Amino acid sequence: MNTGWGALWNKDNPSYIKGEPGIGIAGAKWFIDKQVCLVGSDNWAIEVVPNPDAGLAFPVHQELITKNGIHIHECLVTAELAADGVSAFAYIMLPLLIKGATGSPGRPVALI
């Protein structure tokens, strides 16, 4: 997803970290219904922050990762793809194999 939020990175960090646009539970369920294996976005959490329901903490993460095994890739650089009108591509990501890790650095590639 290209929310445009990534443009704030290192330019307006207070705004960047205080909240962000993103998907909610309905969006997560749409991805689940489509049987995707990964969801990525240019923001730092994929989901809307703060959540509209103050009693929930990162419910989209829970739906995607924990309940459905769908990976999340955050902070992607998507602006150039969006500006070029690219909406379909092969996504390639080779994470480091770190035993016991819950995340990994890597270099994602969009093969057009």
Summary of the structure (lengths in Angstrom):
residues: 112
radius of gyration: 14.4
end to end distance: 16.0
largest distance: 41.0
contacts: 272
relative contact order: 0.18
helix: 29%
strand: 14%
